[in-house]
Amino acid sequence: MVLEGGRSDRDYVEEWTELFRSSVRLRLMADVPLGMFLSGGIDSSAIAAVMSGMVGEPIRTFSVAFKEREANELEYARLVATAYQTNHHEVVIVSPEEFFAALPRMVWHEDEPLAHPSSVALYFVSQLRFAACQGGPYWRGQR
């Protein structure tokens, strides 16, 4: 189908794909091993797919989940990690108490009220990554 300006759907898809790949590529410059948060959703899954094809070694992926099944996307994160052969690590927040205990610290770090509960999950992923470097209590090792 030809759209305004004489460009086809295919032209727009190709342009978006190149912009997306370029965006991922720009973020691969690091003097430390590369890693990323993998939620199992479409955004992080697409980034993992593109990123894994741009580097010479498995990327490190980090996931966090809530114990409650309705709030747990680890199954999807694991599928992506397996498909792209990432070095995958995960943590499960085992209780609502852990979630709520993290809130005061999160508000302090963000310097504002939390806009989205996923901020707490990201906080736990950052703790997982930090613990990975330190050998701390959240470290679960390679799946």
C-alpha positions in Angstrom: 0.0 0.0 0.0 1.3 3.4 -0.9 0.8 6.1 1.7 1.3 9.9 1.9 4.5 11.1 0.3 4.7 8.0 -2.0 6.1 5.7 0.7 4.8 2.2 1.2 4.1 0.3 4.4 7.3 -1.6 3.7 9.3 1.6 3.5 8.1 2.6 7.0 8.7 -0.8 8.4 12.3 -0.9 7.0 12.9 2.6 8.3 11.6 1.7 11.8 13.7 -1.5 11.8 16.9 0.4 11.0 16.2 3.1 13.6 15.5 0.4 16.2 18.7 -1.5 15.4 20.7 1.7 15.4 19.2 2.7 18.8 20.2 -0.7 20.3 23.7 -0.5 18.7 24.4 2.9 20.2 23.9 1.5 23.6 26.3 -1.4 23.2 29.4 0.7 23.9 30.7 -0.4 27.3 33.9 -1.4 29.0 32.0 -3.9 31.2 30.0 -7.0 30.2 26.7 -6.1 28.6 23.4 -6.9 30.4 19.8 -5.9 30.3 16.5 -6.1 32.1 14.3 -8.8 30.5 10.7 -8.6 31.6 9.3 -11.0 29.0 7.3 -8.2 27.4 7.5 -7.2 23.8 9.9 -4.3 24.3 12.6 -6.0 26.3 12.2 -9.2 24.2 12.8 -7.2 21.0 15.8 -5.5 22.4 17.2 -8.9 23.6 16.7 -10.3 20.1 18.5 -7.5 18.3 21.2 -7.1 20.9 22.1 -10.8 20.9 22.7 -10.6 17.2 25.1 -7.7 17.6 27.5 -9.1 20.2 30.0 -11.9 20.2 29.1 -13.5 23.5 25.9 -14.2 25.4 24.3 -11.1 26.9 23.4 -11.1 30.5 19.7 -10.9 31.2 18.1 -10.1 34.5 14.4 -10.7 35.5 12.3 -10.2 38.5 8.9 -11.6 39.3 6.3 -11.7 41.9 5.4 -15.0 43.5 1.8 -14.6 42.6 1.1 -16.2 39.2 -1.0 -13.4 37.8 1.9 -10.9 38.3 4.7 -13.3 37.1 6.1 -13.1 33.6 9.1 -15.3 34.1 7.8 -17.9 31.7 8.0 -15.4 28.8 11.4 -14.0 29.9 12.8 -17.6 30.1 11.5 -18.3 26.6 13.3 -15.3 25.2 16.5 -16.1 27.2 16.5 -19.6 25.8 15.7 -18.5 22.3 18.6 -16.0 22.3 20.9 -18.1 24.5 21.4 -15.4 27.1 23.1 -15.8 30.4 19.9 -15.4 32.4 19.5 -14.5 36.0 16.3 -14.0 38.0 14.9 -13.2 41.4 11.4 -13.8 42.8 10.0 -11.4 45.3 8.5 -14.0 47.7 6.2 -11.9 49.7 4.0 -8.8 49.6 6.1 -7.7 52.7 9.2 -7.5 50.6 7.4 -5.4 48.0 6.0 -2.9 50.6 9.3 -2.9 52.5 11.0 -1.6 49.4 8.6 1.3 48.9 10.1 3.9 51.3 13.5 3.4 49.8 12.1 3.6 46.3 10.4 6.9 47.1 13.7 8.2 48.5 15.7 7.1 45.4 13.2 8.4 42.9 12.7 11.6 44.9 9.0 11.5 44.1 6.0 9.2 44.6 6.1 6.0 42.6 4.3 6.4 39.2 4.2 2.7 38.5 4.6 -0.4 40.6 7.1 -1.8 38.1 9.6 0.6 39.6 9.8 -1.7 42.6 10.5 -4.7 40.3 13.3 -2.7 38.6 14.7 -1.8 42.0 14.9 -5.6 42.8 16.6 -6.2 39.4 19.2 -3.6 40.2 19.7 -5.3 43.6 20.1 -8.6 41.8 22.7 -7.1 39.4 24.6 -5.4 42.3 24.5 -8.6 44.3 25.8 -10.5 41.2 28.9 -8.3 41.3 29.2 -8.7 45.1 28.1 -12.4 45.5 25.2 -11.1 47.7 22.0 -12.7 48.9 19.8 -12.1 45.8 22.3 -13.9 43.5 20.6 -16.9 42.1 23.3 -17.8 39.6 22.8 -19.1 36.1 19.4 -20.8 35.4 
